[in-house]
Amino acid sequence: MDYKRTLLSQILDSIGQKPIIILFGARQVGKTTLIKEIIKNFKIALYLEGDDPKTAQLFEGRSSLELAQVVLGHDLVVIDEAQRIKNIGTVLKLIADNVPQVNVLATGSSSFELANKLSEPLTGRNRKLFLYPLSLKELVDTYTKMNVEKKIEEYLIFGMYPQIVSGDGRQKKIQLLKD
């Protein structure tokens, strides 16, 4: 099930206001799904996974000129799981300072780890946004108010992570939560 996330328009409005947009959120709240929806709004977007060792090699130990060559020509550069890239704060600072026409959206599950790597180098160069599990408004927009009211007890018991809400059956939801 695709949910229309209320943060979508806020992110789209923020792109271009600051060179770097940072999207924090716990695992499984839908960050990757949301950024793939955002990418659809750009003609030439570059999607990179911080988990991929080749992506890390693209950025680690690079000069500002080398970083510019990686990102130039794209309307939007997305770095998913950015905290996995060594010295990501400095990398993003060099991009922001030397390639002003490029917008960067970086995500991180481990917000504490990512925040520690980003705070000092990106002062004044970024906007931080937080994606949480589904809100009641997002559920109502997807399922209608009456259907959400019928399942409110279930949402309170199991929470509102997208995979949990979309899951069928109590046992499956319990297993997803354990996993």
C-alpha positions as CSV (number, residue, x, y, z in Angstrom):
1,M,0.0,0.0,0.0
2,D,1.3,3.4,-0.9
3,Y,0.6,6.1,1.6
4,K,0.5,9.8,0.8
5,R,3.0,11.1,3.3
6,T,2.3,14.6,4.6
7,L,6.0,15.3,4.7
8,L,6.3,14.9,0.9
9,S,5.2,18.5,0.1
10,Q,7.4,19.9,2.9
11,I,10.4,18.2,1.4
12,L,9.6,19.3,-2.1
13,D,9.2,22.9,-0.9
14,S,12.5,22.7,1.0
15,I,14.5,21.5,-1.9
16,G,16.3,24.6,-3.3
17,Q,15.9,26.6,-0.1
18,K,19.0,25.0,1.4
19,P,21.6,23.1,-0.6
20,I,21.3,20.0,1.7
21,I,18.0,18.4,3.0
22,I,18.5,15.8,5.7
23,L,15.7,13.3,6.3
24,F,16.0,11.5,9.5
25,G,13.8,8.5,10.6
26,A,13.8,5.2,12.3
27,R,14.2,2.1,10.2
28,Q,11.1,1.0,8.3
29,V,9.2,4.3,8.5
30,G,9.2,4.6,4.7
31,K,12.2,6.9,4.0
32,T,13.3,5.1,0.9
33,T,9.7,4.8,-0.4
34,L,9.3,8.6,0.2
35,I,12.5,9.6,-1.6
36,K,11.6,7.4,-4.6
37,E,8.4,9.4,-4.8
38,I,10.3,12.7,-4.5
39,I,12.7,11.6,-7.3
40,K,9.7,11.4,-9.7
41,N,9.5,15.2,-9.5
42,F,12.9,15.8,-11.0
43,K,14.1,15.3,-14.6
44,I,17.6,14.2,-13.8
45,A,18.0,12.7,-10.4
46,L,20.9,10.6,-9.0
47,Y,20.0,7.9,-6.4
48,L,22.9,6.5,-4.4
49,E,22.8,4.0,-1.6
50,G,25.2,4.6,1.3
51,D,25.1,0.9,2.1
52,D,26.7,0.1,-1.3
53,P,30.5,0.0,-0.9
54,K,30.9,1.5,-4.5
55,T,28.9,4.5,-3.4
56,A,31.1,5.0,-0.4
57,Q,34.2,4.9,-2.7
58,L,32.6,7.6,-4.9
59,F,32.7,10.0,-2.0
60,E,35.5,9.0,0.4
61,G,38.7,11.0,0.2
62,R,37.6,13.1,-2.8
63,S,38.4,16.7,-3.5
64,S,35.7,19.2,-4.1
65,L,36.5,19.1,-7.8
66,E,36.1,15.3,-7.9
67,L,32.8,15.5,-5.9
68,A,31.5,18.1,-8.3
69,Q,32.2,15.7,-11.2
70,V,30.1,13.0,-9.4
71,V,27.0,15.3,-8.8
72,L,27.1,17.8,-11.7
73,G,24.3,17.5,-14.3
74,H,21.7,16.3,-11.8
75,D,18.7,18.3,-10.5
76,L,18.7,16.2,-7.4
77,V,21.2,13.9,-5.7
78,V,19.8,11.5,-3.2
79,I,22.1,9.7,-0.8
80,D,20.1,7.0,1.1
81,E,21.6,5.8,4.4
82,A,24.2,8.6,4.2
83,Q,25.5,7.8,7.7
84,R,27.3,4.8,6.2
85,I,29.7,7.1,4.2
86,K,32.8,8.1,6.0
87,N,33.0,11.8,6.7
88,I,29.6,12.4,5.1
89,G,29.3,15.8,6.8
90,T,32.4,17.1,5.2
91,V,31.5,15.6,1.8
92,L,28.1,17.3,1.9
93,K,29.7,20.6,2.9
94,L,32.1,20.4,0.0
95,I,29.2,19.7,-2.4
96,A,27.1,22.6,-0.9
97,D,30.0,25.1,-1.1
98,N,31.3,24.1,-4.5
99,V,28.3,22.9,-6.6
100,P,25.5,25.3,-5.6
101,Q,23.2,24.4,-8.5
102,V,22.9,20.8,-7.2
103,N,20.3,19.9,-4.5
104,V,21.1,17.1,-2.2
105,L,18.7,15.0,-0.1
106,A,20.4,12.7,2.4
107,T,18.6,10.2,4.6
108,G,19.7,8.3,7.7
109,S,18.1,5.7,9.9
110,S,20.6,6.2,12.7
111,S,19.7,9.8,13.4
112,F,22.1,10.1,16.3
113,E,25.0,8.8,14.3
114,L,24.1,10.9,11.3
115,A,23.5,14.0,13.4
116,N,26.9,13.7,15.0
117,K,28.6,13.5,11.6
118,L,26.6,16.5,10.2
119,S,26.2,19.1,12.8
120,E,29.4,21.1,12.6
121,P,30.3,20.9,8.9
122,L,26.8,21.7,7.7
123,T,25.9,24.6,10.0
124,G,23.6,26.9,8.0
125,R,23.7,24.7,4.9
126,N,21.0,22.2,5.7
127,R,17.4,21.7,6.7
128,K,16.6,18.7,8.9
129,L,13.3,16.9,8.6
130,F,12.0,13.9,10.5
131,L,9.8,11.1,9.1
132,Y,7.8,9.2,11.7
133,P,5.5,6.2,11.4
134,L,2.2,6.9,9.8
135,S,0.0,9.5,11.2
136,L,-3.8,9.3,11.7
137,K,-4.2,11.9,9.0
138,E,-2.1,9.8,6.5
139,L,-4.2,6.7,7.4
140,V,-7.5,8.6,7.0
141,D,-6.3,10.0,3.6
142,T,-5.6,6.4,2.5
143,Y,-8.4,4.4,4.1
144,T,-11.2,6.9,5.1
145,K,-12.0,8.1,8.6
146,M,-14.7,5.4,9.2
147,N,-12.2,2.6,8.3
148,V,-9.5,4.1,10.5
149,E,-12.0,4.4,13.5
150,K,-12.8,0.7,13.1
151,K,-9.1,-0.2,13.4
152,I,-8.0,2.4,16.0
153,E,-7.5,-0.2,18.7
154,E,-5.3,-2.3,16.4
155,Y,-3.2,0.8,15.6
156,L,-2.7,1.5,19.2
157,I,-1.7,-2.0,20.0
158,F,0.7,-2.6,17.0
159,G,1.8,0.9,16.1
160,M,1.6,2.6,12.7
161,Y,4.8,1.6,10.8
162,P,3.7,1.2,7.2
163,Q,4.5,-2.6,6.9
164,I,2.6,-3.3,10.2
165,V,-0.4,-1.3,9.1
166,S,-0.4,-3.0,5.7
167,G,0.1,-6.5,7.2
168,D,-2.7,-9.0,7.5
169,G,-3.4,-10.9,10.6
170,R,-2.4,-10.5,14.2
171,Q,0.3,-13.2,14.1
172,K,2.0,-11.7,11.1
173,K,2.0,-8.3,12.8
174,I,3.5,-9.8,16.0
175,Q,6.2,-11.5,13.9
176,L,7.0,-8.2,12.1
177,L,7.4,-6.4,15.4
178,K,9.6,-9.1,16.7
179,D,11.8,-9.0,13.6
